[in-house]
Structure formats: structure tokens, C-alpha cells
Amino acid sequence: MKSESIALLRDLCELPGPPSCEDRVIDYMRSALQPCADEVIQDRLGGTFGVRRSSAPDAPKVMLAGHMDEVGFIVSRIDSDGLVGFKPLGGWWSQTLLSQRVTVHADGGDLTGVISTRAIRQDLSADLKSRALEIDDMIIDVGAQNAAHAARLGLRPGVFVTPQSDFVRLGGGSRLLGKAFDNRYGCATAIDAMRALASDDLPCHLYAGATVQEEGGLRGALPAARLIQPDLFIALDSSAARDVSGKPGELGRLGEGFLLRVFDSRMRPDRALIDFTRKLAEEHGIRYQWFFSHGTTDAAAVQTSGIGVPTLVLGIACRYNHSHTAIIDTADYDASLAIVVELVRRFDAATVRGLTCR
């Protein structure tokens, strides 16, 4: 993974941006895409895409999309003692949260807080200590002495909260640790693909960027698809690695190539596109691995938009996804970027007609 790509991914992952609060990520995406795009377009929710137009007649529209939002939280109440109640934005496993630092993006400026609980550890029975706490039983402590103090700090219901985590290269090797790989990985890959193709005379009109509000409802996918009206759609997203389960044969392993998704809970990737991608990867020696998912991506919403859009989901395996401290492998990032670039170079009008006409 090039140092420029690592810096790009670091910048994106360190930005705050849970669903409907992606403003800082939107600004970054726009600035990063402008130098390598003919123009940058945006839907009314904030989905942002760089456009590279082809000179080829009847060039198809190919849409590459990550999503800008990360899992986070929203303040739901301020208690009289200044402690903060909150609700999740996106899917969290509550056992990953206690004693973790967060950034509370208050009206008066960003505040550091820690997730805790009102329960006193020494007062709990052994049985209660062994139980997992629900998020509704947790609070965030930002150091406010009472509700009035919290109000002066700019705390109120509706303020958003993000994980606080350092971006780290583990052991100086190929593994990266940080927050928001889901899905700043997809944002970075879309930008890197545009940069890699900047001097190409493309056979297709390329729309590369990211949607908003994917977590918890895929809300940003349809506005973006209606804006672009693509002939083909490729979702770029990270997926939960299963290589730490200890079970033989589990799919989704760090360092073994990009993920080629063949099934998820809400859509069926296009079989012709899957086969085309597999053959292209093998032709270019790009490592890939099959993947089944119990979750879903923006592809589920785009697939049934308009008169129907053939879709493909490409990604990378990510350990400890939807947490403060996820881990990915740079070799998988490189493989996913390589296959995306080669696919775009092959998507001329005849190829896309062959893939989309039954």
C-alpha cells in the first residue's frame, strides 16, 4: 500500500461522521476528488461523486461507491448530575464499549468523554458482573459537574458522538488499526481509483465517490443512484473478518485478497458480474476470496432502483468491525484497488451490454 494511500485512509478514518453528520467527510471527499475529476456532483443528502467522462460513443455509466458514515452515537438526554445518556447510530456490540473514549461534538466544541455506567463495580454481585450491559444502561462522562455545566459546554439532545481512536500501523507491518474502516476504506478506494485512472481514456463514464447514511437503513444510496442513473454499480465496503473464529473454512481472512461477495441478507450480486470479476482477477494475478455476508450494503438499494441495476459488492475483510479498534490488511486494500481499476478499464459499451442484457 503506497504511503499516499495510507495517508489518505488515515485522514478519512480520523474524520468524524456518523449517519446524517458526514459534513467533514463530504468536504474532504469533494476536495480530494476535484483534482482528478471533470466535475464533482452531489445529491441533496450529501452523496458526493467525482465524474470522469468518456469520449467513447454510447459509453455506459459505471458507479463506484463507498459510504461516508461510520457507526456512532447521538445524545438522548442530559441528567441532573451532568452525565449524558445516548443512543447508537448503526450497529454496535455493547460489550466493546465500556471505558472507551469518545468525542462528543457539542455545540461549544468537541469534548472528550468516556463511556461508563452508573453501577459501582464493587457493589455488584458476581452474577451481575458477569452479565453484558445494554447501551441503555450506559452513560458518557465528559466531566460536567451538573446539567447547567453541561449546557454551558454545548451539550444537548441531538449532539452526535464518535469513537476516539488512534490510527496505528501494527508492528510496522501490513496491518492497520483504527476506527471507521467501515467505510472510509470504500471512500479511499474510490478516490484512489480516480487518481489511478486520471490519465486513462476511459471506455465508460465513471462516477466514483461515496454515499451517506448507509448505516442503519441504506438511506443515501437511492438519492445517489437517482442522480447518476448508472448502468452498473459496484459497492465498495468492508466486511466482518471471520479468521479469528477458530472454525476451519470460515470466509473472510486478512491478507488473502479482496472479498468477492456472492450472497448477503438483502441482495443477490449479479452472477455475470461475479464471473467476469473472478476471471479478470485471475488473469491479472489479483488475489481474491469468496464471501458470504449476513449483513448488506448500498448495493441492495441500488439494485432495484430505476429499471434495475446490475450490482457487485467488492471489499476487504475487517477484524472487529463496528468498534473503536478495527484491523485491516494493506495487501487486501491493494488487491481491491487493483481489481476496481482493471474493471473500469474493461467496462466499454459492448462489455456492459453483454453483462446486462439477458
C-alpha positions, -999 to 999 in steps of 0.1 A, spaced: 0 0 0 15 33 -11 23 59 16 -1 83 -2 -29 57 2 -21 52 38 -22 89 44 -55 92 26 -70 64 46 -57 79 78 -72 113 70 -105 98 62 -107 75 92 -98 102 117 -127 124 105 -159 122 125 -191 113 106 -219 91 118 -251 88 98 -266 123 88 -235 140 103 -210 134 75 -203 171 68 -165 170 74 -161 138 53 -182 154 25 -158 184 24 -128 161 23 -142 139 -4 -150 169 -26 -115 184 -22 -98 150 -29 -119 143 -60 -118 177 -77 -82 174 -90 -88 141 -108 -124 146 -120 -141 165 -148 -166 177 -122 -178 167 -87 -216 162 -82 -237 158 -51 -271 147 -42 -293 166 -18 -284 143 12 -247 148 6 -236 118 -15 -205 130 -34 -190 117 -66 -162 126 -90 -171 123 -127 -148 112 -155 -165 114 -188 -156 91 -217 -152 102 -253 -165 68 -265 -199 68 -282 -226 51 -261 -203 49 -231 -220 32 -202 -223 48 -167 -203 29 -140 -208 39 -104 -183 31 -77 -195 39 -42 -182 36 -6 -202 53 22 -190 81 43 -208 74 75 -194 54 104 -211 39 134 -215 64 163 -240 77 188 -264 105 195 -270 123 228 -305 114 241 -306 132 275 -286 152 300 -291 141 336 -291 165 365 -256 154 375 -242 162 341 -239 126 329 -250 120 293 -274 94 280 -270 82 244 -284 60 217 -265 41 190 -262 52 154 -256 20 135 -249 -15 148 -228 -18 180 -220 -47 202 -224 -33 237 -195 -54 251 -170 -33 232 -180 0 247 -173 3 285 -143 25 294 -138 36 257 -131 72 249 -154 91 226 -156 126 211 -188 145 218 -193 170 191 -210 196 213 -223 230 201 -195 246 221 -168 225 205 -155 189 206 -153 173 241 -136 141 252 -157 117 272 -156 82 284 -184 56 283 -193 42 317 -222 30 338 -239 42 370 -233 8 385 -205 6 411 -184 -24 403 -176 -32 440 -213 -32 448 -223 -57 421 -229 -94 428 -208 -119 409 -238 -127 387 -244 -91 377 -207 -86 370 -208 -115 345 -237 -100 325 -233 -78 294 -247 -43 299 -270 -29 273 -263 5 258 -294 20 275 -276 13 309 -245 32 299 -237 69 302 -210 92 288 -190 113 313 -174 145 299 -165 160 332 -196 182 335 -205 189 372 -242 192 366 -268 198 339 -262 235 338 -225 230 334 -232 205 306 -254 231 289 -227 257 290 -204 232 273 -229 230 244 -244 196 253 -280 189 244 -301 160 229 -292 155 193 -255 162 196 -235 134 178 -207 113 193 -179 94 176 -153 68 188 -120 83 198 -92 61 184 -57 64 170 -48 52 135 -18 28 140 4 6 118 8 -25 139 43 -39 143 55 -19 113 39 -45 91 8 -48 68 -19 -45 95 -36 -12 103 -57 -5 134 -82 23 137 -119 33 137 -142 38 107 -126 14 82 -163 7 76 -165 25 54 -137 51 49 -120 21 32 -146 25 4 -141 63 3 -104 59 0 -106 33 -27 -130 54 -48 -105 83 -46 -75 62 -53 -92 46 -83 -100 80 -97 -63 90 -92 -51 58 -108 -73 63 -139 -66 101 -142 -46 97 -174 -67 69 -190 -91 75 -219 -119 56 -202 -143 34 -221 -171 44 -197 -184 74 -178 -170 69 -143 -188 81 -112 -166 74 -81 -173 86 -46 -195 78 -16 -230 79 -3 -242 90 31 -264 74 58 -257 37 49 -255 26 85 -289 16 98 -310 19 67 -292 25 34 -308 59 32 -283 76 9 -280 50 -18 -312 57 -37 -307 95 -40 -272 90 -54 -285 63 -78 -313 86 -90 -288 114 -96 -264 92 -116 -287 65 -131 -259 40 -135 -257 11 -159 -235 -8 -134 -230 -3 -97 -201 -15 -76 -204 -11 -38 -170 -8 -20 -174 -19 16 -155 -36 44 -170 -68 59 -165 -87 92 -134 -109 90 -141 -144 103 -105 -156 106 -104 -152 144 -133 -176 149 -111 -207 151 -135 -225 128 -120 -242 97 -132 -230 63 -145 -196 75 -146 -170 47 -131 -135 51 -94 -137 61 -70 -108 65 -42 -108 39 -58 -132 14 -71 -107 -11 -102 -87 -19 -137 -100 -10 -159 -111 -38 -194 -112 -23 -217 -139 -36 -245 -136 -10 -259 -112 16 -291 -107 35 -308 -83 11 -295 -87 -24 -280 -112 -48 -249 -99 -66 -251 -102 -104 -238 -136 -114 -224 -124 -147 -205 -96 -130 -192 -120 -104 -179 -144 -130 -164 -115 -151 -146 -102 -120 -133 -136 -110 -118 -142 -144 -103 -107 -146 -87 -111 -112 -72 -145 -122 -60 -130 -155 -41 -102 -136 -29 -123 -107 -50 -103 -82 -58 -123 -50 -95 -127 -41 -116 -147 -18 -153 -156 -19 -175 -141 8 -210 -147 23 -224 -119 44 -252 -118 70 -253 -80 65 -258 -59 34 -246 -28 16 -258 1 -6 -260 -24 -34 -292 -37 -20 -309 -4 -26 -293 5 -59 -300 -29 -74 -338 -23 -76 -336 14 -85 -349 26 -118 -355 -3 -141 -329 -24 -123 -291 -20 -120 -267 -50 -121 -246 -48 -90 -214 -61 -75 -200 -59 -40 -162 -58 -36 -144 -52 -3 -119 -62 23 -121 -82 55 -120 -62 87 -115 -76 121 -135 -62 150 -157 -41 126 -180 -15 142 -157 -8 171 -131 17 182 -103 -6 171 -108 -25 139 -79 -41 119 -74 -44 82 -45 -56 60 -29 -33 34 -25 -62 10 -62 -66 8 -66 -28 1 -41 -31 -27 -59 -61 -42 -93 -44 -41 -80 -12 -57 -63 -32 -84 -94 -51 -94 -115 -19 -94 -91 -2 -117 -90 -32 -141 -128 -35 -141 -133 2 -151 -108 -2 -179 -128 -31 -193 -163 -17 -190 -169 -5 -226 -203 -4 -242 -201 -39 -257 -189 -55 -224 -216 -38 -203 -243 -47 -228 -231 -83 -227 -232 -83 -189 -266 -65 -185 -287 -80 -214 -303 -113 -206 
